[in-house]
Amino acid sequence: MPQKVIGLIGGMSWESSAEYYRIINQAVRARLGGLHSARCLMWSFDFGEIEALQHAGRWDDATTEMIDAASRLERGGADFVVICTNTMHRMAEEVEAAIGVPLLHIADPTAERIRSAGLRRVGLIGTAFTMEQEFYKGRLADRHGLQVLVPSDEDRALVHRVIYEELVQGRVEAASRQAYREVIARLVERGAEAVILGCTEIMLLVQPEDSSVPLFDTTTIHAEAAVASALSG
């Protein structure tokens, strides 16, 4: 049976979308061997336009853009859709309802990995939107039974600033890595058994050795889940 076609909504930011493309193709090669690579399509946004909508609170307009992107992928032949960012899962339900193919939600395979490891109390770092709004935390709690801890107000501001002022612009700073280590350590002090890297760029900055508890990188988990779906019968 041929691979299913993965439809990727990317460009938010392109730095993390490039990681999706790399991980997906490496995983397909590992599974199938030889010269195999993934059958995939990508619609890539101009992130400057999306970021402006996010910070203006124009989520309805952002939803319209996301539905348009998913529809383009469906028309192009995608068998399912992957949103290559945590934050824009804010409108995942609306996007899924508007298309005729499945949407692979980033929180679900992440939660499954956490539960398989026997963990329940997790820290979450990401954009302010992901850490503060219920679209992400609520899904982890309501659908998967996880208890989610988020950083303090000051730490949330720091994490958000580094994402938008550095990581999405391709900057990886040693001082910010240390700051993230300290944020993670404070979540662990509050009882986090693991920490979710809930922004697809954070994996560019933080590695397993930066934490005393397991880190769950949503970029890698989501991309590997996409491959599993694409190669399933």
GUROFI-628638 format. One line per 2 residues: number of its first residue (from 1); their letters; for each residue x, y, z of N, C-alpha, C. Coordinates in steps of 0.02 Angstrom, whole numbers, plus 32768, in hexadecimal, padded with zeros to 4 digits. Example, Ala and Ser with C-alpha at 12.3 -4.5 7.8 and 13.67 -1.06 7.14 Angstrom:
REM residues 2
1) as) 8294,7EE4,8186,8267,7F1F,8186,8294,7F5B,8186  8282,7F90,8162,82AC,7FCB,8165,8285,8002,818A
***
This chain:
REM residues 233
1) mp) 802B,7FC4,8000,8000,8000,8000,802C,803E,8000  801E,806F,7FD5,8047,80AC,7FD3,803E,80D5,8012
3) qk) 8070,80FF,801F,806B,812D,8057,8030,815C,804E  8011,816E,8085,7FE2,81A5,8084,8008,81E6,807C
5) vi) 7FE7,8218,8060,8006,825A,8056,7FF9,8285,8093  802F,829D,80B2,802B,82C8,80ED,8024,8310,80D6
7) gl) 7FF2,8332,80EE,7FE8,8379,80DF,8000,83A3,811A  8034,83CA,810F,8054,83F1,8144,8042,843B,813E
9) ig) 8025,8457,8173,801B,84A0,8175,8056,84BD,819B  8082,84DE,8178,80C1,84F4,8194,80CB,8540,8191
11) gm) 8109,8553,819C,811B,859A,819A,810D,85BF,81DA  8103,859A,8211,80F0,85BC,8250,811A,85A1,828A
13) sw) 815B,85A7,8286,8184,85C9,8255,81A3,8596,8225  81C5,85AF,81F0,81E4,8580,81C2,821C,855A,81E3
15) es) 823B,8577,8217,8271,8552,8239,8259,8510,8254  821F,850F,8274,8205,84D0,828E,81E6,84A5,8257
17) sa) 81CB,84C5,8223,81B0,849E,81EB,81E7,8477,81C8  8223,8494,81C4,825C,8470,81A7,826C,8433,81D0
19) ey) 8264,8437,8212,8271,83FE,823D,823D,83C7,8231  81FD,83DB,8229,81CA,83AA,8217,81DE,8384,81D8
21) yr) 81F1,83A9,81A4,8202,838A,8165,823D,835A,816D  826F,836F,8193,82A9,8344,819F,8296,8305,81C5
23) ii) 8273,830E,81FD,8262,82D5,8227,8235,82A4,8202  8203,82BD,81DE,81D6,8292,81B9,81FB,8269,8185
25) nq) 8226,8289,815E,8249,8264,812A,827C,8233,8147  829E,8246,817C,82CC,8217,819C,82A7,81DB,81B8
27) av) 826C,81E6,81D5,8245,81AF,81F2,822C,8180,81BC  8216,819B,8183,8200,8170,814C,823A,8146,8132
29) ra) 8274,8165,812A,82AF,813E,8114,82C0,8107,8145  82BC,8117,8186,82CB,80E5,81B9,829A,80AB,81B7
31) rl) 825B,80BA,81A8,8228,8085,81A6,822B,805C,8166  8235,807E,812D,8230,805D,80EC,8273,804C,80CD
33) gg) 82A8,806E,80E3,82EB,8060,80CB,82F9,807E,8086  8334,806F,806D,8347,8083,802A,8342,80CE,801F
35) lh) 8325,80E1,7FE6,8320,8128,7FD4,82DA,8144,7FE1  82B4,8122,800C,8270,8138,8019,826E,817A,803F
37) sa) 823D,81A2,802F,822F,81E1,8053,81E4,81EB,8056  81CE,821F,8078,8187,8228,8085,8162,8245,8049
39) rc) 8124,822F,8041,80F6,8250,8013,80D3,8287,803A  80E2,82C5,802C,80C5,82FB,8054,80BD,833B,802A
41) lm) 8090,8364,8042,8084,83A7,8027,808C,83D8,8061  80A4,8415,8051,80A7,8448,8086,808A,848A,806B
43) ws) 805D,84A6,8092,8048,84EC,8088,806B,8514,80BE  8095,8544,80A9,80BE,856A,80D8,80A8,85B2,80DA
45) fd) 8094,85C9,8116,807E,860E,811F,80B8,863F,8121  80A8,867E,8114,80D4,86B6,8126,80C7,86C2,8170
47) fg) 80F5,86AE,819A,80E8,86B0,81E2,80DE,86F8,81FC  80FB,8729,81DA,80F0,876E,81EF,80A6,877F,81EF
49) ei) 8081,8765,81BF,8039,8772,81BB,8014,874D,81F3  8027,870F,8200,8006,86E8,8235,8015,8705,8279
51) ea) 8054,8717,8286,8067,8734,82C6,803F,8773,82D4  8035,879D,82A2,800E,87DA,82AB,7FC7,87CB,82C0
53) lq) 7FA8,8798,82A3,7F65,8784,82B6,7F63,8769,82FD  7F96,8741,830F,7F99,8725,8353,7F9B,875D,8387
55) ha) 7FC9,878B,8380,7FD3,87BD,83B4,7F9E,87F4,83B2  7F78,87F9,837C,7F3F,8827,837B,7EFF,8805,8394
57) gr) 7F04,87C4,83A5,7EC9,87A0,83BC,7E96,8793,8385  7EAC,8794,8347,7E7E,878A,830F,7E7B,873F,82FE
59) wd) 7E62,8719,832D,7E62,86D1,8325,7E30,86B8,82F1  7DFA,86DD,82E7,7DCA,86C9,82B3,7DEA,86CE,826E
61) da) 7E11,8704,8263,7E33,870C,8223,7E69,86D6,821B  7E8B,86C6,8252,7EBE,8691,824F,7E9E,864E,823F
63) tt) 7E63,8642,825C,7E3F,8604,824D,7E2E,85FE,8204  7E16,8635,81E6,7E07,8636,819F,7E44,8624,8175
65) em) 7E7D,8640,8188,7EBB,8631,8164,7ECF,85E7,816B  7EC6,85CC,81A7,7ED8,8587,81B3,7EAA,8557,818C
67) id) 7E6A,8566,818A,7E3C,853C,8164,7E4D,853F,811A  7E5F,8579,8102,7E72,857F,80BC,7EB0,8554,80AD
69) aa) 7EE1,8556,80D9,7F1E,852F,80CF,7F0E,84E4,80CF  7EE5,84CE,80FF,7ED4,8487,8102,7EAD,8472,80C4
71) sr) 7E81,849D,80AC,7E5A,848D,8071,7E86,8488,8033  7EB8,84B2,802F,7EE8,84AE,7FF7,7F0C,846B,7FF8
73) le) 7F20,8455,8033,7F42,8415,8039,7F14,83DB,8026  7ED6,83DF,803D,7EA6,83AB,802C,7E9B,83A7,7FE0
75) rg) 7E94,83E1,7FC1,7E8B,83E2,7F78,7EC9,83C8,7F54  7F02,83D2,7F73,7F40,83BA,7F55,7F4C,8370,7F5C
77) ga) 7F23,834F,7F84,7F29,8307,7F8A,7F3F,82ED,7FCE  7F43,8319,8000,7F56,8302,8043,7F22,82D2,805F
79) df) 7F3A,829D,807E,7F0D,826C,809D,7EFD,827F,80E5  7F27,82A6,8104,7F19,82C3,8146,7F44,8300,814F
81) vv) 7F34,8329,8181,7F54,836A,818A,7F77,836D,81CD  7FB1,838D,81CC,7FDA,8398,8208,7FE7,83E3,820D
83) ic) 7FD4,8402,8245,7FE3,8449,8252,8026,844B,8276  8059,8468,8255,809E,8464,826E,80AC,849C,82A1
85) tn) 8082,84A2,82D3,808A,84D2,8308,8058,84C2,833E  806B,84CC,837C,803C,84C1,83B4,8008,84F8,83B8
87) tm) 801E,8537,83B4,7FF1,856F,83C0,7FB4,856E,8393  7FBE,855E,8353,7F86,8562,8324,7F58,8525,8328
89) hr) 7F64,84F9,8358,7F31,84C7,8368,7EF7,84E7,838E  7EFD,8527,839C,7EC4,854B,83BA,7E86,8543,838F
91) ma) 7E8F,853F,834D,7E56,8537,8320,7E53,84F3,82FF  7E72,84C1,831F,7E76,847E,8301,7E30,8461,82F4
93) ee) 7E03,846A,8323,7DC0,844C,831A,7D9C,846C,82E0  7DA2,84AE,82D7,7D82,84D0,829F,7DA1,84BA,825D
95) ve) 7DE2,84B2,825B,7E04,849B,821F,7DED,8455,820D  7DED,8428,823D,7DD9,83E3,8230,7D92,83DE,8217
97) aa) 7D66,8408,8234,7D20,8406,821F,7D15,841F,81D8  7D45,8447,81BF,7D3D,8466,817E,7D59,843D,8144
99) ig) 7D7C,8407,8154,7D9B,83DF,8120,7D81,8397,8123  7D8F,8372,80EE,7D75,832F,80E9,7DA8,82F9,80F8
101) vp) 7DE3,830D,8111,7E17,82DD,8124,7E27,82E9,816D  7E45,82B7,818F,7E54,82BF,81D6,7E8A,82F3,81E4
103) ll) 7E8A,830C,8221,7EBE,8338,823A,7EE0,8314,8274  7F22,830F,8272,7F48,82EE,82A8,7F5C,8323,82DB
105) hi) 7F39,8325,8313,7F43,8359,8346,7F84,834D,836C  7FAB,8380,8375,7FED,837B,8393,7FEC,8364,83DC
107) ad) 7FB7,8375,8400,7FB4,8364,8447,7FA8,831A,8453  7F87,82F8,8423,7F73,82B2,842F,7FAE,8282,8431
109) pt) 7FD9,8280,83FE,8012,8253,8404,8042,8266,843C  8046,82A7,844B,806F,82BD,8483,8055,82A0,84C5
111) ae) 8014,82A7,84D0,7FF6,828C,850D,7FFC,8240,8510  7FF6,821F,84D7,7FFD,81D6,84D7,8043,81C1,84EC
113) ri) 8075,81E5,84D4,80BB,81D5,84E8,80C3,81DE,8534  80A7,8214,854E,80AD,8223,8595,808B,81ED,85BF
115) rs) 804F,81DB,85AC,802B,81A8,85D1,804D,8163,85CC  806A,8155,8592,808D,8115,8589,80CA,8111,85B6
117) ag) 80E6,814C,85C7,811F,814E,85F5,810A,814B,863E  80C9,8147,864A,80AF,8142,868E,80AE,8184,86B3
119) lr) 80AC,81BB,868D,80AE,81FE,86AC,806A,821F,86A6  805A,824B,86D5,801A,826D,86D4,801F,82B8,86E1
121) rv) 8051,82CE,8708,8057,8314,871B,8090,8334,86F2  807D,835F,86C4,80AE,8379,8693,80B1,83C5,8694
123) gl) 80EC,83DF,8688,80F4,8427,867B,80EB,8434,8631  80D6,8471,8621,80CB,8485,85DB,80EB,84C8,85CF
125) ig) 8119,84CB,859F,8134,850B,8589,8126,8513,853F  8118,8551,852B,8108,8560,84E5,80FB,85AA,84DF
127) ta) 80D6,85BE,84AC,80C2,8604,84A7,8092,8614,84DF  8089,8655,84EC,8059,8669,851F,8013,864F,850E
129) ft) 8003,864D,84CE,7FC1,8635,84B9,7FB8,85EC,84CD  7FEA,85C4,84C2,7FE6,857C,84D3,7FE6,8571,851E
131) me) 800F,8597,8542,8013,858D,858B,7FD6,85A8,85AF  7FB6,85DC,8595,7F82,85FF,85BB,7F3B,85EE,85A5
133) qe) 7F31,85DC,8566,7EEE,85CE,854D,7EDE,8584,8555  7E9E,8573,8553,7E88,8530,8565,7E89,84FE,852B
135) fy) 7E92,8516,84ED,7E8C,84E9,84B4,7EBE,84B0,84B7  7EF6,84BA,84D7,7F2C,8488,84DA,7F2C,8464,851D
137) kg) 7F2F,848C,8553,7F2E,846E,8596,7EEF,8446,85A1  7EB8,8461,858A,7E78,843F,8593,7E75,83FC,8571
139) rl) 7E91,83F8,8535,7E91,83B8,8511,7EBC,8385,8536  7EF5,839A,854E,7F21,836C,8574,7EFE,8352,85B2
141) ad) 7EDA,837E,85D4,7EB8,836B,8612,7E78,8343,8604  7E4D,835D,85D9,7E0B,833F,85CF,7E0D,82FE,85A8
143) rh) 7E36,82FB,8575,7E38,82BF,854A,7E6A,828C,8563  7E9E,82A2,8586,7ED5,8274,8596,7EE3,826E,85E0
145) gl) 7EC0,8294,860A,7EC7,828C,8652,7F09,82A5,866F  7F2A,82D4,864D,7F68,82EF,8666,7F5C,832C,8692
147) qv) 7F86,8335,86C4,7F85,8371,86EC,7FBD,839E,86D2  7FAA,83DA,86BD,7FD9,8405,8699,7FEC,8441,86C4
149) lv) 802D,844B,86CD,8048,8485,86EF,8066,84B5,86BD  805A,84F6,86C5,8079,8528,869A,80A5,8555,86C5
151) ps) 80D7,8575,86A7,8104,85A0,86CD,80E0,85DC,86EB  8103,85FF,8717,80EA,863D,8735,80E2,8673,8700
153) de) 80C0,86AA,8712,80B7,86E1,86E3,80F9,86F8,86C6  812A,8702,86F0,816B,871B,86DA,818D,86E8,86AB
155) dr) 818A,86A9,86BE,81A9,8676,8694,8185,866E,8652  8143,8673,8652,811E,866E,8614,8132,86A7,85E4
157) al) 8139,86E2,85FF,814E,871B,85D5,8192,870F,85B7  81C0,86F3,85DE,8203,86E6,85C6,8202,86B1,858E
159) vh) 81DE,867B,859A,81DB,8645,8568,81BD,865F,8527  8188,8686,852B,8167,86A2,84F0,8196,86D1,84CB
161) rv) 81B8,86FC,84F0,81E5,872D,84D0,821C,870A,84A9  823A,86D7,84C6,8270,86B3,84A4,8257,8693,8463
163) iy) 821B,8678,8465,81FF,8659,8428,81FA,868C,83F0  81DA,86C5,83FE,81CA,86F5,83C9,8204,8723,83B7
165) ee) 8230,8731,83E6,8267,875E,83D8,82A6,873A,83C2  82A9,86F9,83CF,82E6,86D4,83BF,82D8,8696,8394
167) lv) 82B5,8665,83AE,82B1,8624,838E,8290,8627,8349  8259,864B,8342,8239,864D,8300,8261,8677,82CF
169) qg) 8294,869A,82E7,82C1,86C0,82BC,8304,869C,82B2  8306,865C,82C7,8341,8634,82BC,837A,8641,82ED
171) rv) 836C,8664,8324,83A0,8673,8355,839B,8641,838F  83D3,8621,839F,83D7,85F2,83D8,840D,860C,8406
173) ea) 83F9,8628,843F,8427,864C,846B,8435,8623,84AB  8474,8620,84BE,8488,85FA,84FA,8465,8615,8539
175) as) 845F,8657,853D,843F,8674,8579,83F5,865F,857D  83D5,8659,8544,838F,8643,8545,8389,85F9,8556
177) rq) 83BA,85D1,8541,83B9,858B,8554,83BD,8584,85A0  83E9,85AC,85BE,83EF,85AA,8607,83AE,85C1,8628
179) ay) 8390,85F5,860D,8351,860E,8629,831A,85D9,8625  8317,85B5,85ED,82E6,8580,85E6,82F4,8547,8617
181) re) 8334,8537,8621,8345,8504,8653,8328,8517,8697  832E,8556,86A9,8315,856C,86EA,82C9,856A,86ED
183) vi) 82A7,857C,86B7,825E,8576,86B5,8249,852E,86BE  826B,8500,869B,825B,84B9,86A1,8267,84A1,86E8
185) ar) 829F,84B6,8705,82AF,84A1,874A,8279,84B7,877B  825E,84F3,8771,8229,850B,879F,81E9,84E3,8795
187) lv) 81DA,84CD,8758,81A0,84A1,874F,81AB,845E,8772  81E8,8444,876F,81F8,8405,8791,81F1,840D,87DC
189) er) 8207,8446,87F7,8201,8453,883F,81B8,8452,8854  818A,8465,8827,8143,8466,8836,8122,8422,882B
191) ga) 8149,83F1,8815,812E,83AE,8810,8127,8392,87CA  813F,83B6,8797,813A,839B,8753,8165,835D,874C
193) ea) 8147,8327,8734,816B,82E8,8728,818C,82E7,86E3  8177,8314,86B8,8192,831B,8675,817F,8361,865D
195) vi) 819C,8376,8626,818C,83B8,860A,817F,83B1,85BF  8148,83CD,85A9,8137,83CF,8562,8156,840E,8542
197) lg) 817E,8403,850E,8197,843B,84E6,815F,844D,84B5  8132,8478,84CD,80F3,8485,84AA,80F6,84BE,8479
199) ct) 812F,84C7,845B,8137,84F5,8422,8168,84D3,83F4  815A,84D0,83B4,8181,84A7,8387,81C7,84C1,837C
201) ei) 81D7,84FF,8391,821B,8517,838B,8246,8508,83C9  8228,84F6,8401,8250,84EF,843F,8283,84B7,8438
203) ml) 8275,8485,840F,82A5,844F,8406,82E7,8467,83E7  82E6,84A3,83CA,8324,84C0,83AF,8351,84D9,83E8
205) lv) 8333,84E6,8422,8357,8505,845A,8365,84D4,8493  8334,84AB,84A3,8337,8481,84DF,8340,8438,84CC
207) qp) 836D,8417,84EF,837D,83D1,84E4,8370,83A9,8524  836D,8366,8520,835F,833E,855D,838D,834D,8597
209) ed) 83CB,835D,8589,83FA,836B,85C0,83EC,83AC,85E4  83BE,83D4,85CB,83AC,8413,85EB,8377,840A,8621
211) ss) 8362,83CD,862D,832C,83C0,865C,833B,8382,8686  8325,8384,86C5,832D,834A,86F1,82F4,8318,86EA
213) vp) 82C0,832B,86C4,8288,82FD,86B6,8281,82F6,866B  825D,82C3,8654,8256,82BA,860B,8236,82F6,85E9
215) lf) 824F,8305,85AD,8232,8339,8583,820D,8317,8549  81D2,8331,853A,81AA,8316,8503,81A6,834C,84CD
217) dt) 81CE,8342,8499,81D3,8372,8462,819A,8367,8431  816C,8397,842E,8131,838E,8405,8140,838C,83BB
219) tt) 8175,83AE,83A5,8187,83AC,835E,8197,8365,8348  81C5,8345,836C,81D9,8302,835A,81A0,82D0,8362
221) ih) 817B,82D6,8398,8144,82A7,83A5,810E,82AD,836F  80FD,82EB,835D,80C9,82F7,832B,80DF,82DE,82E6
223) ae) 811E,82EC,82D4,8138,82D7,8293,813A,828B,828F  8150,826A,82C5,8153,8221,82C4,810D,8202,82C2
225) aa) 80DD,8223,82E2,8098,820B,82DF,807C,8212,8299  8090,8247,8276,807A,8250,8230,8094,8218,8204
227) va) 80D3,8204,820F,80EF,81CC,81E9,80CA,818B,81F9  80BD,817F,8238,8098,8143,824B,8054,8140,8228
229) sa) 8033,8179,8225,7FF2,817C,8203,7FF9,8172,81B8  802D,8190,819B,8037,818B,8153,8047,8143,813D
231) ls) 8067,811D,8169,807C,80D9,8158,804C,80A4,8172  8016,80BA,8193,7FE6,8089,81AE,7FBB,806E,8176
233) g) 7FA2,8032,8181,7F78,8013,814E,7F35,8036,8146
***
